[in-house]
Amino acid sequence: MANRHRVYLVPGFFGFTQMGDKETERIAYFQNVPRLLEQRFKERGIDAQVHAVASAPTSGLEVRALDVFREMARTANEDDAQLHLVGHSTGGLDARSVVSPRLAQEAPAFVKRVRSVVSIATPHHGTPLASYFHQGSVGKTLLRYLWLFTFLTLHRKAMPLRTAALQACYWLVLRSEQAKLPPNLFNQIVRLTVDLSENEREDLIRFFSQVGENQALIQDLAPSSMRAFNANTEDREGVRYGCVVTGAPPPTLTLRLLLSQDALLHGIFAALYEKSAPLSRELQVPERTAAQTQALQDVLGRSFEARSDGIVPSRSQVWGQVLHVAKADHMDVMGHFDQPPDYISWLKSGSDFQAPQFQAMWERVIDFTVGGAATVHPGNRAD
């Protein structure tokens, strides 16, 4: 089965693949990505299967890599298919860890069948945003409050005030849809939580309990921590490494935006963009090749080093061959962009990333992985 492939999609921070049993109310990390890939594989006549693998939500990189091992083991040994890892954000670091010789003693035999690793919007050299959230335990405090809020919202014990509040939110969602207002992440969350099955309730409580217990990932993504990670996580010989780099336009608050329903969400994105600090001295990026630099300049302009996708500085995302550079925010490339009803944006960045750009980006990922004919590139170098 030399021409058979398995593509594993590895999620980033929070590590979930989907939440919710009902398809119409489900929150999926890889929004429409598996469907697009399977459609393109069929059109190209490629025998390939897509698997989304979950990992520990906010645990450290070492724990997450072992989780990915276990998830892959469920299907990887069903045949001798060639394996490919595609990781978004922190998932790109998990993918590199899985195939790294550093974990060779623990790695199952199927790791030797991994042919490519693609990282998308991945903080290979860290992000100052993680440093900001780690300082003074800002991030840990926020995550624990999120856990507490979720526990109070989802706990089995009946709470009339909680139920009334959720029902009121659900009523607002229905009214906004009747008024034909664009759908958003808030709508998705309310729809998911207002009428949970027992299975959904238990899954969500288990998920956010993990978040409340362990937030080591925040520190692991700081630039200083990533320098140690890179020094100890070598690329595996014979594996092709490629990356997709994202960068959103610097946020600007226009009068039109200030008067829109997205003003608050765009303000949050602007704050995240600032704290991601693309030009921070804390961020130490190794010298790029001419090809890598040219690829970033061609799309993001000569000032690309000042660009961020709102979470990760663009220049921190380079590892291996630059497959594609997208004018997009951190979640656009996962299918979360403003083009309802099939796509719902999680970040209001004003990037204007739409379905054609989404499809073009994933075509390049297919070309590099199962589509064939690329040469082996050492990590952090381009062709």
NUVO-105546 format. One record per residue (C-alpha): residue in three letters; x, y, z. Coordinates in pm, whole numbers, padded with zeros to 5 digits, always signed. Layout:
N
ALAXYZ/...
// end
This chain:
383
MET+00000+00000+00000/ALA+00288+00229-00081/ASN+00054+00479-00244/ARG-00184+00497+00050/HIS-00167+00793+00288/ARG-00297+00898+00627/VAL-00302+01267+00715/TYR-00321+01357+01084/LEU-00450+01704+01178/VAL-00310+01822+01511/PRO-00490+02114+01684/GLY-00323+02396+01872/PHE-00390+02552+02214/PHE-00685+02381+02389/GLY-00615+02069+02181/PHE-00976+01972+02101/THR-01105+01853+01765/GLN-01475+01916+01819/MET-01728+01981+02092/GLY-02092+01881+02079/ASP-02288+01585+01942/LYS-02530+01770+01716/GLU-02374+01860+01382/THR-02563+02190+01355/GLU-02440+02305+01697/ARG-02095+02147+01701/ILE-01784+02360+01754/ALA-01509+02215+01536/TYR-01145+02321+01554/PHE-01076+02223+01193/GLN-01380+02393+01044/ASN-01453+02234+00703/VAL-01088+02126+00667/PRO-01137+01745+00667/ARG-01425+01776+00421/LEU-01217+01991+00185/LEU-00918+01756+00202/GLU-01125+01444+00141/GLN-01295+01611-00156/ARG-00960+01713-00308/PHE-00808+01369-00249/LYS-01100+01209-00432/GLU-01073+01455-00723/ARG-00699+01384-00755/GLY-00746+01009-00732/ILE-00537+00991-00412/ASP-00601+00713-00161/ALA-00579+00912+00164/GLN-00764+00928+00492/VAL-00787+01227+00726/HIS-00773+01193+01104/ALA-00809+01476+01355/VAL-00618+01395+01675/ALA-00683+01557+02011/SER-00426+01635+02280/ALA-00410+01770+02635/PRO-00570+02118+02625/THR-00311+02335+02802/SER-00055+02086+02932/GLY+00313+02120+02840/LEU+00457+02024+02502/GLU+00596+01692+02626/VAL+00256+01576+02751/ARG+00084+01687+02432/ALA+00333+01499+02211/LEU+00268+01175+02401/ASP-00107+01232+02359/VAL-00059+01263+01983/PHE+00142+00938+01986/ARG-00145+00756+02154/GLU-00410+00904+01924/MET-00212+00813+01612/ALA-00152+00458+01738/ARG-00524+00385+01712/THR-00513+00392+01332/ALA-00151+00415+01213/ASN-00086+00039+01231/GLU-00397-00067+01040/ASP-00183-00078+00724/ASP+00156+00041+00596/ALA+00030+00374+00462/GLN+00262+00674+00442/LEU+00190+00914+00728/HIS+00174+01293+00727/LEU+00134+01535+01018/VAL-00029+01876+00973/GLY-00026+02085+01291/HIS-00185+02422+01350/SER-00026+02663+01597/THR+00104+02460+01894/GLY+00000+02150+01700/GLY+00294+02216+01467/LEU+00530+02182+01765/ASP+00351+01863+01869/ALA+00402+01726+01517/ARG+00774+01805+01525/SER+00802+01638+01867/VAL+00632+01320+01747/VAL+00895+01255+01478/SER+01196+01400+01662/PRO+01487+01163+01738/ARG+01468+01306+02091/LEU+01169+01081+02154/ALA+01308+00790+01952/GLN+01322+00552+02249/GLU+00954+00609+02321/ALA+00837+00641+01960/PRO+00632+00355+01815/ALA+00752+00193+01490/PHE+00492+00378+01285/VAL+00683+00705+01338/LYS+00937+00580+01082/ARG+00659+00594+00820/VAL+00602+00968+00867/ARG+00697+01134+00539/SER+00609+01501+00599/VAL+00538+01753+00872/VAL+00352+02074+00790/SER+00320+02349+01049/ILE+00058+02622+01009/ALA+00084+02952+01202/THR+00315+02775+01449/PRO+00527+02966+01705/HIS+00851+02779+01628/HIS+01051+03050+01803/GLY+00780+03136+02055/THR+00545+03429+02089/PRO+00579+03725+02328/LEU+00204+03688+02387/ALA+00281+03374+02589/SER+00538+03566+02794/TYR+00278+03834+02864/PHE+00021+03581+02984/HIS+00281+03393+03188/GLN+00405+03704+03371/GLY+00218+03746+03696/SER+00018+03433+03612/VAL-00225+03638+03401/GLY-00292+03349+03165/LYS-00325+03089+03440/THR-00573+03308+03625/LEU-00783+03362+03312/LEU-00784+02989+03231/ARG-00887+02901+03587/TYR-01172+03152+03572/LEU-01274+02995+03242/TRP-01274+02655+03411/LEU-01478+02787+03706/PHE-01730+02956+03476/THR-01768+02639+03271/PHE-01806+02422+03580/LEU-02082+02646+03716/THR-02250+02654+03377/LEU-02238+02281+03309/HIS-02266+02120+03652/ARG-02548+01863+03680/LYS-02708+02034+03980/ALA-03002+02246+03872/MET-02939+02619+03905/PRO-03247+02826+03810/LEU-03052+03150+03767/ARG-02796+02977+03543/THR-03071+02816+03336/ALA-03256+03145+03300/ALA-02938+03325+03190/LEU-02861+03061+02927/GLN-03218+03069+02799/ALA-03197+03449+02773/CYS-02874+03422+02574/TYR-03035+03162+02350/TRP-03330+03394+02290/LEU-03087+03670+02185/VAL-02916+03428+01945/LEU-03248+03335+01785/ARG-03347+03702+01751/SER-03011+03789+01591/GLU-03053+03506+01340/GLN-03407+03617+01256/ALA-03266+03966+01197/LYS-03014+03802+00959/LEU-02714+03925+01160/PRO-02391+03738+01079/PRO-02331+03427+01294/ASN-02039+03433+01534/LEU-01856+03224+01792/PHE-02083+03349+02073/ASN-02384+03205+01888/GLN-02206+02872+01852/ILE-02117+02850+02221/VAL-02468+02941+02337/ARG-02627+02688+02103/LEU-02390+02422+02232/THR-02439+02489+02604/VAL-02810+02571+02624/ASP-02935+02215+02576/LEU-02654+01970+02649/SER-02690+01596+02643/GLU-02546+01410+02944/ASN-02255+01292+02727/GLU-02178+01647+02610/ARG-02194+01779+02964/GLU-01951+01519+03095/ASP-01710+01572+02803/LEU-01701+01949+02856/ILE-01656+01922+03232/ARG-01369+01675+03178/PHE-01210+01906+02919/PHE-01222+02221+03129/SER-01114+02032+03441/GLN-00790+01958+03254/VAL-00759+02328+03171/GLY-00809+02419+03536/GLU-00545+02172+03652/ASN-00255+02237+03414/GLN-00151+02549+03221/ALA+00216+02464+03158/LEU+00175+02528+02787/ILE+00172+02905+02838/GLN+00528+02906+02970/ASP+00641+02650+02710/LEU+00544+02886+02425/ALA+00749+03181+02552/PRO+01049+03262+02325/SER+01303+03165+02593/SER+01140+02824+02638/MET+01120+02767+02263/ARG+01494+02821+02225/ALA+01550+02523+02456/PHE+01280+02321+02276/ASN+01442+02379+01935/ALA+01788+02289+02066/ASN+01654+01954+02188/THR+01407+01875+01910/GLU+01597+01785+01596/ASP+01433+01717+01264/ARG+01423+01355+01153/GLU+01624+01259+00846/GLY+01403+01165+00551/VAL+01106+01376+00668/ARG+01003+01681+00466/TYR+00927+01993+00673/GLY+00711+02274+00538/CYS+00527+02569+00687/VAL+00236+02801+00619/VAL+00296+03155+00748/THR+00009+03387+00841/GLY+00005+03761+00896/ALA-00295+03991+00941/PRO-00305+04364+00859/PRO-00221+04581+01162/PRO-00553+04656+01337/THR-00717+04995+01279/LEU-01035+05113+01446/THR-01235+05309+01190/LEU-01560+05493+01266/ARG-01751+05234+01065/LEU-01601+04955+01272/LEU-01658+05136+01601/LEU-02028+05156+01517/SER-02052+04790+01412/GLN-02140+04486+01624/ASP-01781+04362+01580/ALA-01618+04663+01752/LEU-01554+04481+02081/LEU-01417+04167+01914/HIS-01191+04372+01688/GLY-01071+04564+01993/ILE-00978+04233+02158/PHE-00791+04129+01843/ALA-00606+04462+01839/ALA-00496+04408+02200/LEU-00376+04055+02123/TYR-00190+04181+01815/GLU-00009+04441+02024/LYS+00089+04190+02295/SER+00217+03944+02032/ALA+00492+04207+01985/PRO+00643+04101+01648/LEU+00945+04328+01692/SER+01018+04232+02053/ARG+01386+04177+02135/GLU+01273+03874+02331/LEU+01196+03704+02000/GLN+01524+03571+01859/VAL+01479+03423+01512/PRO+01768+03256+01327/GLU+01880+03393+00994/ARG+01647+03299+00712/THR+01743+03187+00366/ALA+01688+03421+00072/ALA+01398+03201-00046/GLN+01222+03218+00291/THR+01262+03594+00313/GLN+01140+03645-00042/ALA+00830+03433+00020/LEU+00733+03648+00318/GLN+00807+03975+00138/ASP+00605+03880-00168/VAL+00282+03856+00036/LEU+00330+04058+00354/GLY+00556+04331+00216/ARG+00904+04450+00308/SER+00792+04523+00665/PHE+00682+04162+00721/GLU+00891+04137+01038/ALA+00641+04371+01206/ARG+00349+04144+01114/SER+00157+03906+01338/ASP-00156+03697+01294/GLY-00280+03831+01627/ILE-00127+03545+01823/VAL+00209+03455+01665/PRO+00457+03692+01495/SER+00489+03596+01129/ARG+00867+03568+01142/SER+00839+03312+01424/GLN+00639+03076+01202/VAL+00915+02981+00956/TRP+01037+02621+00969/GLY+01149+02429+00662/GLN+01015+02511+00319/VAL+00775+02804+00311/LEU+00481+02646+00132/HIS+00241+02937+00148/VAL+00209+03282+00302/ALA-00143+03405+00377/LYS-00284+03745+00468/ALA-00486+03594+00748/ASP-00533+03589+01122/HIS-00446+03293+01342/MET-00778+03110+01300/ASP-00873+03206+00942/VAL-00663+02921+00801/MET-00859+02666+01007/GLY-01179+02772+00833/HIS-01290+03028+01093/PHE-01337+03335+00877/ASP-01622+03569+00790/GLN-01815+03386+00522/PRO-02136+03257+00679/PRO-02317+03025+00708/ASP-02054+02753+00654/TYR-01768+02951+00809/ILE-01775+03151+01132/SER-01491+03381+01233/TRP-01334+03341+01577/LEU-01113+03651+01546/LYS-01241+03978+01401/SER-00919+04088+01232/GLY-01044+04246+00909/SER-00808+04023+00708/ASP-01063+03964+00427/PHE-00951+03600+00413/GLN-01220+03406+00226/ALA-01296+03066+00071/PRO-01071+03107-00238/GLN-00768+03187-00020/PHE-00860+02905+00218/GLN-00879+02652-00065/ALA-00556+02774-00230/MET-00367+02739+00097/TRP-00482+02382+00155/GLU-00403+02290-00206/ARG-00039+02378-00133/VAL-00050+02159+00179/ILE-00186+01870-00031/ASP+00085+01925-00294/PHE+00356+01902-00030/THR+00218+01605+00162/VAL+00031+01341-00037/GLY+00054+01522-00372/GLY+00400+01413-00437/ALA+00715+01536-00567/ALA+00898+01754-00320/THR+01255+01703-00216/VAL+01373+01660+00140/HIS+01449+01988+00316/PRO+01633+02010+00645/GLY+01445+02191+00921/ASN+01454+02569+00913/ARG+01587+02583+00559/ALA+01407+02643+00234/ASP+01473+02515-00114/
// end
